[in-house]
Each structure stands twice: as structure tokens, then as C-alpha cells.
Amino acid sequence: MENKPVDQNRELMIDGNGVAGLLRDVFSREMTPAPAECARCGKTSELGALLTFTQAPGMVLRCPACESVVLRIATTPEAIYLDARGAVYLRLAR
């Protein structure tokens, strides 16, 4: 039997579909099929395909290719904070 090392970060991540409700709250529309381009490696992925880390104060969505942060979303009782500086663009269809 082969023992592979466990990547704890990967074990704690889910795909972006796991935060579909939060994305809908922020954007008031279904966002999982919306594409975003990673500012670090240039890979374009649907938000639903991003790796999502939920074990933090807020949600951190990472590129599935290079694992760079693409989006950060944090909610407080007073506001929703969105940091998208890891995305070259986020495309919202009309």
C-alpha cells in the first residue's frame, strides 16, 4: 500500500460551488459559471471551479492551476468585503 503525503490545504478546500449562496448574496445572481482570469498565471476558470478555503475569517477562492488567491470575501454584520485583486477580470454575462 502506497502512503501519499497529505496536503492539508487541499484537504480543507472545496470547489467554488460550495459558496454559491454567498456569491449570489454578493452579486445578486448565479455566479458559479462566471469566468475569472487569474492575475498570476493567466488561467481562466469559472468561479465554481476555483478552490475555496472556508476555514478563515471569510472565504478565500484560489486558482486551481497555481493556487494564487483570486477572490476574498468576508462578511460582517455591517458590510460585505470583496477583494478581487487576484483576478485580471471577472466576467458577468448580460
N, CA, C and O of each residue as an XYZ file, in Angstrom:
376
protein
N       0.835     -1.157      0.000
C       0.000      0.000      0.000
C       0.895      1.240      0.000
O       1.866      1.326      0.752
N       0.544      2.197     -0.862
C       1.334      3.416     -1.016
C       0.795      4.518     -0.106
O      -0.403      4.799     -0.106
N       1.684      5.140      0.670
C       1.296      6.257      1.533
C       1.688      7.558      0.863
O       2.870      7.893      0.783
N       0.691      8.296      0.381
C       0.939      9.593     -0.236
C       0.889     10.660      0.848
O       0.061     10.589      1.756
N       1.780     11.658      0.755
C       1.683     12.746      1.735
C       0.372     13.513      1.555
O      -0.082     13.733      0.432
N      -0.213     13.904      2.648
C      -1.487     14.617      2.627
C      -1.208     16.118      2.584
O      -0.453     16.640      3.404
N      -1.814     16.796      1.634
C      -1.720     18.247      1.539
C      -2.893     18.811      2.334
O      -4.032     18.802      1.866
N      -2.605     19.304      3.547
C      -3.678     19.760      4.422
C      -4.448     20.926      3.833
O      -5.657     21.025      4.045
N      -3.787     21.811      3.100
C      -4.512     22.915      2.472
C      -5.546     22.379      1.495
O      -6.692     22.828      1.501
N      -5.154     21.421      0.650
C      -6.097     20.832     -0.314
C      -7.227     20.104      0.406
O      -8.370     20.127     -0.050
N      -6.918     19.470      1.510
C      -7.943     18.742      2.260
C      -9.009     19.698      2.814
O     -10.166     19.308      2.968
N      -8.627     20.943      3.112
C      -9.561     21.910      3.683
C     -10.323     22.706      2.634
O     -11.236     23.458      2.975
N      -9.962     22.551      1.358
C     -10.603     23.327      0.296
C     -11.760     22.554     -0.321
O     -11.752     21.326     -0.403
N     -12.758     23.326     -0.750
C     -13.869     22.789     -1.531
C     -13.870     23.542     -2.854
O     -13.097     24.486     -3.019
N     -14.713     23.150     -3.796
C     -14.758     23.951     -5.027
C     -15.695     25.136     -4.812
O     -16.436     25.193     -3.830
N     -15.647     26.074     -5.746
C     -16.417     27.309     -5.622
C     -17.909     27.110     -5.549
O     -18.627     28.003     -5.099
N     -18.404     25.948     -5.983
C     -19.841     25.683     -5.883
C     -20.297     25.657     -4.427
O     -21.471     25.887     -4.139
N     -19.378     25.380     -3.517
C     -19.706     25.325     -2.098
C     -20.047     26.681     -1.497
O     -20.628     26.752     -0.414
N     -19.696     27.743     -2.182
C     -20.028     29.087     -1.703
C     -20.955     29.801     -2.679
O     -20.976     31.031     -2.730
N     -21.717     29.040     -3.450
C     -22.638     29.612     -4.436
C     -23.636     30.563     -3.782
O     -23.961     31.601     -4.358
N     -24.124     30.230     -2.601
C     -25.082     31.087     -1.909
C     -24.479     32.426     -1.535
O     -25.117     33.467     -1.696
N     -23.247     32.403     -1.033
C     -22.571     33.655     -0.689
C     -22.313     34.493     -1.938
O     -22.503     35.709     -1.915
N     -21.885     33.858     -3.022
C     -21.665     34.598     -4.277
C     -22.967     35.230     -4.770
O     -22.966     36.354     -5.271
N     -24.073     34.505     -4.625
C     -25.373     35.058     -5.024
C     -25.739     36.251     -4.144
O     -26.282     37.241     -4.635
N     -25.446     36.164     -2.852
C     -25.721     37.293     -1.951
C     -24.914     38.528     -2.356
O     -25.431     39.645     -2.330
N     -23.665     38.329     -2.726
C     -22.786     39.447     -3.080
C     -23.170     40.048     -4.429
O     -23.240     41.270     -4.560
N     -23.420     39.206     -5.434
C     -23.631     39.684     -6.798
C     -25.099     39.704     -7.241
O     -25.406     40.190     -8.329
N     -25.989     39.191     -6.422
C     -27.428     39.128     -6.733
C     -27.729     38.361     -8.016
O     -28.666     38.695     -8.740
N     -26.943     37.350     -8.289
C     -27.145     36.492     -9.468
C     -26.312     35.232     -9.301
O     -25.421     35.169     -8.454
N     -26.610     34.240    -10.112
C     -25.849     32.983    -10.120
C     -24.453     33.282    -10.668
O     -24.320     33.755    -11.797
N     -23.415     33.010     -9.879
C     -22.057     33.373    -10.279
C     -21.132     32.185    -10.535
O     -20.024     32.381    -11.033
N     -21.548     30.968    -10.211
C     -20.620     29.848    -10.371
C     -20.152     29.642    -11.814
O     -19.023     29.188    -12.001
N     -20.957     29.951    -12.860
C     -20.430     29.783    -14.218
C     -19.646     31.001    -14.733
O     -19.115     30.963    -15.843
N     -19.569     32.068    -13.946
C     -18.878     33.285    -14.394
C     -17.366     33.049    -14.439
O     -16.793     32.558    -13.466
N     -16.715     33.392    -15.553
C     -15.273     33.184    -15.645
C     -14.483     34.330    -15.010
O     -14.906     35.486    -15.015
N     -13.330     33.970    -14.470
C     -12.373     34.941    -13.946
C     -10.987     34.491    -14.392
O     -10.704     33.295    -14.465
N     -10.133     35.456    -14.687
C      -8.752     35.145    -15.091
C      -7.817     35.407    -13.925
O      -7.859     36.481    -13.323
N      -6.983     34.448    -13.604
C      -6.007     34.566    -12.529
C      -4.936     35.590    -12.926
O      -4.355     35.496    -14.007
N      -4.680     36.553    -12.062
C      -3.682     37.585    -12.344
C      -2.259     37.027    -12.311
O      -1.356     37.622    -12.900
N      -2.045     35.911    -11.644
C      -0.696     35.360    -11.546
C      -0.327     34.492    -12.746
O       0.716     34.696    -13.367
N      -1.196     33.507    -13.077
C      -0.809     32.544    -14.117
C      -1.588     32.701    -15.418
O      -1.211     32.116    -16.433
N      -2.674     33.485    -15.405
C      -3.448     33.712    -16.616
C      -4.504     32.667    -16.919
O      -5.191     32.775    -17.935
N      -4.657     31.646    -16.062
C      -5.690     30.631    -16.306
C      -7.073     31.240    -16.079
O      -7.306     31.935    -15.091
N      -7.969     30.969    -16.999
C      -9.353     31.393    -16.852
C     -10.162     30.215    -16.337
O     -10.119     29.126    -16.909
N     -10.902     30.434    -15.252
C     -11.716     29.388    -14.639
C     -13.061     29.960    -14.247
O     -13.172     31.139    -13.912
N     -14.077     29.128    -14.291
C     -15.370     29.522    -13.744
C     -15.220     29.639    -12.224
O     -14.420     28.924    -11.621
N     -15.988     30.538    -11.610
C     -15.896     30.690    -10.160
C     -16.200     29.372     -9.444
O     -15.632     29.085     -8.390
N     -17.089     28.586    -10.017
C     -17.414     27.297     -9.421
C     -16.268     26.309     -9.432
O     -16.308     25.320     -8.700
N     -15.248     26.544    -10.239
C     -14.090     25.653    -10.318
C     -12.925     26.126     -9.455
O     -11.929     25.416     -9.316
N     -13.043     27.322     -8.874
C     -11.967     27.814     -8.019
C     -11.911     27.000     -6.737
O     -12.934     26.503     -6.267
N     -10.727     26.864     -6.175
C     -10.549     26.173     -4.904
C     -10.938     27.139     -3.795
O     -10.428     28.258     -3.739
N     -11.827     26.722     -2.925
C     -12.353     27.622     -1.909
C     -11.945     27.162     -0.522
O     -12.205     26.031     -0.112
N     -11.307     28.062      0.176
C     -10.855     27.815      1.539
C     -11.820     28.522      2.470
O     -11.928     29.748      2.443
N     -12.524     27.758      3.296
C     -13.556     28.328      4.150
C     -13.141     28.379      5.615
O     -13.890     28.892      6.446
N     -11.973     27.861      5.945
C     -11.514     27.820      7.336
C     -10.742     29.086      7.684
O      -9.628     29.016      8.203
N     -11.326     30.223      7.403
C     -10.697     31.519      7.655
C     -11.798     32.513      7.982
O     -12.979     32.189      7.856
N     -11.436     33.702      8.393
C     -12.479     34.722      8.546
C     -12.913     35.186      7.169
O     -12.349     36.133      6.620
N     -13.891     34.537      6.624
C     -14.339     34.816      5.261
C     -14.002     33.651      4.358
O     -13.612     32.578      4.819
N     -14.158     33.875      3.059
C     -13.883     32.851      2.046
C     -12.713     33.301      1.185
O     -12.614     34.471      0.816
N     -11.839     32.372      0.874
C     -10.707     32.646      0.006
C     -10.823     31.708     -1.189
O     -10.795     30.489     -1.020
N     -10.952     32.261     -2.398
C     -11.081     31.465     -3.615
C      -9.762     31.533     -4.363
O      -9.271     32.620     -4.667
N      -9.186     30.370     -4.661
C      -7.862     30.271     -5.267
C      -7.918     29.650     -6.658
O      -8.815     28.870     -6.977
N      -6.955     30.009     -7.456
C      -6.815     29.454     -8.807
C      -6.535     27.952     -8.705
O      -5.691     27.539     -7.910
N      -7.231     27.130     -9.498
C      -6.978     25.693     -9.447
C      -5.646     25.294    -10.081
O      -5.165     24.184     -9.855
N      -5.047     26.181    -10.869
C      -3.776     25.858    -11.522
C      -2.570     26.210    -10.641
O      -1.684     25.380    -10.438
N      -2.541     27.446    -10.117
C      -1.360     27.891     -9.364
C      -1.640     28.138     -7.886
O      -0.716     28.423     -7.125
N      -2.900     28.032     -7.471
C      -3.347     28.214     -6.091
C      -3.179     29.639     -5.564
O      -3.224     29.852     -4.353
N      -2.990     30.608     -6.442
C      -2.956     32.005     -6.011
C      -4.359     32.462     -5.637
O      -5.349     31.946     -6.156
N      -4.437     33.421     -4.743
C      -5.724     33.970     -4.333
C      -6.314     34.782     -5.482
O      -5.660     35.686     -6.002
N      -7.538     34.467     -5.879
C      -8.251     35.200     -6.923
C      -9.263     36.150     -6.285
O      -9.331     37.323     -6.651
N     -10.044     35.650     -5.337
C     -11.064     36.461     -4.652
C     -11.028     36.190     -3.159
O     -10.734     35.078     -2.722
N     -11.331     37.219     -2.385
C     -11.556     37.082     -0.948
C     -12.884     37.750     -0.644
O     -13.166     38.846     -1.129
N     -13.699     37.081      0.165
C     -14.983     37.638      0.558
C     -15.142     37.449      2.063
O     -15.029     36.338      2.581
N     -15.402     38.538      2.741
C     -15.650     38.480      4.181
C     -16.942     39.238      4.469
O     -17.222     40.271      3.861
N     -17.710     38.713      5.392
C     -18.958     39.381      5.762
C     -18.905     39.759      7.232
O     -18.347     39.036      8.058
N     -19.491     40.896      7.536
C     -19.667     41.356      8.912
C     -21.135     41.734      9.044
O     -21.849     41.759      8.041
N     -21.593     42.022     10.223
C     -22.986     42.458     10.353
C     -23.284     43.749      9.589
O     -24.432     43.998      9.220
N     -22.272     44.561      9.352
C     -22.475     45.852      8.696
C     -22.180     45.864      7.209
O     -22.693     46.725      6.494
N     -21.354     44.920      6.711
C     -20.892     45.025      5.320
C     -20.390     43.697      4.776
O     -20.148     42.745      5.519
N     -20.242     43.663      3.454
C     -19.571     42.565      2.758
C     -18.315     43.163      2.139
O     -18.378     44.175      1.441
N     -17.185     42.534      2.397
C     -15.914     42.989      1.840
C     -15.496     42.035      0.730
O     -15.459     40.820      0.927
N     -15.183     42.588     -0.438
C     -14.777     41.795     -1.598
C     -13.429     42.310     -2.082
O     -13.277     43.495     -2.380
N     -12.460     41.419     -2.158
C     -11.134     41.752     -2.678
C     -10.914     40.881     -3.905
O     -10.774     39.663     -3.787
N     -10.882     41.494     -5.077
C     -10.718     40.751     -6.331
C      -9.409     41.108     -7.026
O      -9.297     40.950     -8.242
N      -8.411     41.588     -6.272
C      -7.167     41.999     -6.923
C      -6.377     40.833     -7.515
O      -5.436     41.052     -8.277
N      -6.744     39.604     -7.178
C      -6.081     38.441     -7.763
C      -6.679     38.028     -9.099
O      -6.234     37.051     -9.701
N      -7.693     38.769     -9.573
C      -8.333     38.471    -10.854
C      -8.024     39.593    -11.837
O      -8.140     40.772    -11.502
N      -7.631     39.217    -13.052
C      -7.470     40.198    -14.120
C      -8.842     40.743    -14.467
O      -9.013     41.942    -14.682
N      -9.824     39.839    -14.519
C     -11.214     40.231    -14.743
C     -12.138     39.188    -14.162
O     -11.748     38.046    -13.921
N     -13.358     39.600    -13.944
C     -14.463     38.728    -13.573
C     -15.581     39.099    -14.528
O     -16.065     40.230    -14.504
N     -16.001     38.158    -15.373
C     -16.966     38.445    -16.429
C     -18.375     38.092    -15.992
O     -18.650     36.957    -15.605
N     -19.278     39.084    -16.058
C     -20.686     38.881    -15.744
C     -21.478     38.992    -17.028
O     -21.510     40.053    -17.652
N     -22.109     37.919    -17.423
C     -22.909     37.923    -18.658
C     -24.139     38.786    -18.493
O     -24.678     38.901    -17.392
N     -24.586     39.390    -19.570
C     -25.817     40.201    -19.533
C     -27.022     39.305    -19.565
O     -28.153     39.791    -19.542
